[in-house]
Amino acid sequence: MVEVVSKAPGKTIWFGEHFVVLGNPAIVSSINLYTRVYIRDISGKHFVITSKNLNITYDGKGDPGKLLPYVRIVEIFRDMGYYRPFYAEINSRIPVSSGMGSSASTAVAFAAGLAKYYGLELGLDKISKIAYEAEKIVHGKPSGIDNTIATYGGFLYYKKGLFRRIRVRWPPDYLLLIADTGIERSTRIAVEKVLDRYRKRTRIMRKIYEAAKELVEEALKALRKKDMSSLGELMNINHGLLVSIGVTIPEIESIVQNSLKYGALGAKITGAGLGGSVMILVENKKKDRIISRIKDYASRIYTVKPTRYGVTTSTQQS
């Protein structure tokens, strides 16, 4: 039996998270942690979706629960005139609610895989738009960053719904550690908390947002020059801004401070904060030392690098 295999990367936000909500720019990249979706024919009239990570299955009847975003994707294809029964298995290495774009990675992989299963040649822009509809169910009013980076890959500069690819050749002697606190958080709640502080302290917050905007422009220069020392310093400044807007917690600070103490170039929240993950820029030779110093504060630590590739699909014999 022929099986469609679709793969989409996770992401990390380097600069600008939260600040994008009010129109500031951000820099994001895909990372080499992936969601894989396997789709094959099934007898009967209904489709079946299984998530290995969530340990749940939906057979096309009743309440899909946490699988609702992917049911929405099935509905979109039905509205386009495409449907036949299938079995889909979702398997992701990206932890849920960690700030690494797990829901968008899955939505993009699922949409691309289903398009391949139906024999459609949809462009990447269409795949991203379909995945965005699923993201609305998860996040309410998402920026579109996560589904875009999962679709296209690489480094992207984002501002007010517009994306521009950044040409970056990642230096081989450096990598990222992603330290997951294991504390699940709601992006929606974090965003509302920051916006509430903005409404209460508008004059002060405007200055913070202006600094965040300037930070992104400096980071662009550092990335293009492969100036890792400056990049790390700018990450630390960005983290300080995120602390000032109220999205850190003690567990995050323990990871950040110990990472810097033992040799990291930079460490900061990636994503919404209030839990989730910390991204840490390190030289390869210092990786093990830093991991040993932060492992007591993190539920999982991933060693990753930025990747140039977005979503891909293929077929195999199952």
C-alpha positions in Angstrom: 0.0 0.0 0.0 1.3 3.5 -0.9 1.5 5.9 2.0 2.0 9.6 1.8 4.6 11.0 4.2 4.7 14.7 5.0 7.2 16.5 7.2 7.3 20.1 8.5 9.8 21.8 10.9 9.3 23.5 14.2 10.4 27.0 14.8 12.1 29.4 17.1 11.5 33.1 17.4 14.8 34.8 17.6 13.6 38.4 18.1 10.3 40.3 18.4 7.8 37.9 20.0 4.9 39.7 21.6 6.0 42.9 20.0 4.7 41.8 16.6 1.1 41.9 18.0 1.2 45.7 17.8 3.1 45.9 14.5 6.7 45.5 15.4 9.0 43.3 13.2 10.2 39.8 14.2 12.9 37.3 13.1 12.0 33.6 13.1 13.7 30.5 11.8 12.8 26.9 11.3 14.7 24.3 13.3 15.4 20.6 12.6 12.7 19.2 14.9 9.9 17.9 12.8 6.3 16.7 12.7 5.6 13.8 10.4 2.2 12.9 9.1 1.5 9.5 7.4 -1.7 9.2 5.3 -3.0 6.1 3.5 -6.2 4.6 2.1 -8.8 3.1 4.4 -12.0 1.2 3.7 -15.4 2.6 4.6 -16.8 6.2 4.4 -15.1 8.0 7.3 -11.6 9.2 7.8 -9.5 8.4 10.9 -6.9 10.7 12.5 -4.6 9.4 15.2 -2.1 11.5 17.2 0.7 9.4 18.7 1.8 12.3 20.9 -1.6 13.0 22.3 -2.6 9.4 22.4 -6.0 10.1 20.9 -7.9 9.0 17.8 -10.9 10.6 16.0 -12.9 8.4 13.6 -15.0 11.1 11.9 -17.8 10.9 14.4 -18.7 13.0 17.5 -16.4 15.6 19.1 -12.9 15.6 17.7 -11.5 17.4 20.8 -7.9 18.4 20.4 -7.9 17.1 16.8 -10.4 19.7 15.7 -7.8 21.8 13.8 -7.1 18.9 11.5 -10.7 18.1 11.0 -11.0 21.7 9.9 -8.4 21.1 7.3 -10.4 18.0 6.0 -13.4 20.3 5.8 -11.5 22.9 3.7 -10.5 20.2 1.2 -14.1 19.0 1.1 -15.3 22.5 0.4 -12.7 22.5 -2.5 -14.4 19.3 -3.8 -11.8 16.8 -2.6 -12.6 13.9 -0.3 -12.0 10.2 0.0 -11.6 8.2 3.2 -8.1 8.0 4.7 -6.1 7.0 7.8 -3.7 9.7 9.1 -1.1 9.2 11.8 0.5 12.3 13.4 3.9 11.8 15.0 5.8 14.9 16.2 9.1 15.4 18.0 8.0 19.0 18.9 6.5 19.2 22.4 3.1 20.8 22.8 2.8 24.3 24.2 6.6 24.7 24.3 6.9 27.7 22.0 8.4 25.7 19.1 5.3 25.8 16.8 4.0 22.3 17.3 0.4 23.0 16.3 1.5 24.9 13.1 4.1 22.3 12.1 1.4 19.6 12.4 -1.2 21.7 10.5 1.2 22.4 7.7 2.4 18.7 7.5 -1.3 17.6 7.6 -2.4 20.0 4.9 0.5 19.2 2.6 0.1 15.5 3.1 -3.6 15.6 2.4 -3.0 17.6 -0.8 -0.5 15.0 -1.9 -2.9 12.2 -1.0 -5.6 13.8 -3.2 -3.1 14.3 -6.0 -3.2 18.1 -5.8 -0.4 20.3 -6.8 -1.0 23.1 -4.3 1.6 25.9 -4.0 3.2 26.6 -0.7 1.2 29.8 -0.2 -2.0 27.8 -0.4 -0.7 25.2 2.1 0.2 27.9 4.5 -3.2 29.5 4.2 -5.0 26.2 4.9 -2.8 25.6 7.9 -3.6 29.1 9.1 -7.3 28.3 9.3 -6.4 25.4 11.7 -4.2 27.7 13.7 -7.1 30.0 14.3 -8.8 27.2 16.3 -5.7 26.8 18.5 -4.7 30.4 19.0 -7.7 32.6 18.2 -5.9 35.4 16.2 -2.5 34.0 15.3 0.1 36.2 13.6 0.7 33.7 10.8 4.4 33.4 11.7 4.3 29.8 12.8 2.5 28.4 9.8 4.6 30.4 7.4 7.9 29.3 8.8 6.8 25.7 8.9 5.8 25.9 5.3 8.8 27.8 3.8 11.6 27.1 6.3 14.8 29.1 6.7 15.0 32.5 8.4 12.2 35.0 7.9 11.7 38.7 8.7 8.1 39.4 9.6 6.2 42.6 9.9 2.5 43.3 9.7 1.6 40.1 7.8 4.5 40.5 5.3 7.4 38.1 5.2 10.9 38.5 3.7 13.4 35.7 3.5 16.8 36.4 5.2 19.8 34.7 3.5 21.8 33.2 6.4 24.5 30.6 6.2 24.6 29.1 9.6 28.2 28.7 11.0 28.9 25.0 11.7 30.6 25.6 15.1 27.4 26.9 16.7 24.1 25.4 17.6 21.0 26.0 19.7 19.8 24.4 22.8 16.1 24.5 23.3 15.3 23.9 27.0 11.7 23.1 27.6 10.5 24.0 31.1 7.7 21.5 30.7 5.3 24.1 31.9 2.5 24.4 29.3 1.2 27.9 28.7 -1.5 29.5 26.7 -0.3 31.9 24.0 -3.7 33.7 24.2 -3.4 34.3 27.9 0.2 35.5 27.6 -0.7 37.9 24.8 -3.6 39.3 26.8 -1.4 39.9 29.8 1.1 41.9 27.8 -1.6 43.9 26.1 -3.2 44.7 29.5 0.1 46.0 30.7 0.4 48.1 27.5 -3.0 49.7 28.2 -2.1 50.5 31.8 1.5 51.7 31.1 1.3 53.0 27.6 4.0 55.7 27.7 6.6 53.3 29.2 5.6 50.4 27.1 5.9 52.4 23.9 9.6 53.0 24.7 10.1 49.2 25.3 8.4 48.5 21.9 10.6 51.0 20.2 13.7 49.4 21.7 12.4 46.0 20.5 12.0 47.4 16.9 15.6 48.7 16.9 16.8 45.4 18.2 15.5 43.4 15.3 17.3 45.7 12.8 20.6 45.2 14.7 20.0 41.4 14.7 19.5 41.4 11.0 23.0 42.9 10.6 24.5 40.3 13.0 22.9 37.4 11.2 24.1 38.5 7.8 27.7 39.0 9.1 27.5 35.7 11.1 28.6 37.7 14.1 27.6 35.2 16.8 28.9 37.2 19.7 26.7 40.2 18.8 23.8 37.9 18.1 24.1 36.4 21.6 24.3 39.9 23.2 21.2 41.0 21.3 19.3 37.8 22.4 20.1 38.8 26.0 18.8 42.3 25.5 15.6 40.9 23.9 15.2 38.6 26.9 15.4 41.6 29.2 12.7 43.3 27.3 10.5 40.2 27.6 11.1 40.2 31.4 10.0 43.9 31.5 6.7 43.1 29.8 5.9 40.3 32.3 6.2 37.0 30.6 9.0 35.3 32.5 8.8 32.9 35.4 11.4 31.6 37.9 12.0 28.4 36.0 12.8 30.3 32.8 15.2 32.6 34.7 17.0 29.7 36.3 17.7 28.3 32.8 18.7 31.7 31.3 21.1 32.7 34.1 22.8 29.3 34.4 23.2 29.1 30.7 25.0 32.5 30.6 27.0 31.7 33.7 28.5 28.6 32.1 29.4 30.0 28.7 26.3 30.5 26.5 26.5 33.5 24.1 22.8 34.3 24.5 19.7 32.9 26.1 16.1 34.1 25.9 12.5 33.1 26.0 11.3 31.8 22.6 7.5 32.1 22.1 4.9 33.5 24.4 6.6 32.9 27.7 5.0 32.1 31.1 6.4 28.6 30.5 7.4 27.0 27.3 11.0 27.1 26.2 14.3 29.0 26.4 16.6 29.1 23.3 20.3 29.2 24.1 23.0 30.1 21.6 26.2 28.1 22.3 29.5 27.0 20.7 29.5 23.3 19.9 32.4 22.7 22.3 30.5 24.2 25.3 27.3 22.3 24.7 27.8 19.5 27.2 28.9 21.7 30.0 25.9 24.0 29.7 23.5 21.1 29.4 24.9 19.6 32.6 24.2 22.9 34.4 20.6 23.5 33.3 19.2 19.9 33.1 17.7 20.2 36.6 15.6 23.1 35.5 14.3 21.7 32.2 12.0 18.7 31.5 13.7 18.2 28.1 16.7 19.8 26.3 16.9 19.6 22.5 20.1 20.2 20.5 19.0 21.8 17.2 20.2 24.0 14.4 18.3 26.3 12.0 17.3 24.6 8.8 16.7 26.0 5.3 13.9 23.6 4.5 10.2 23.9 5.1 7.5 21.3 4.5 8.2 18.3 2.2 6.1 15.4 1.0 6.9 12.0 -0.4 5.4 8.5 -0.9 6.6 5.1 0.5 5.3 1.6 0.7 3.6 0.9 4.0 
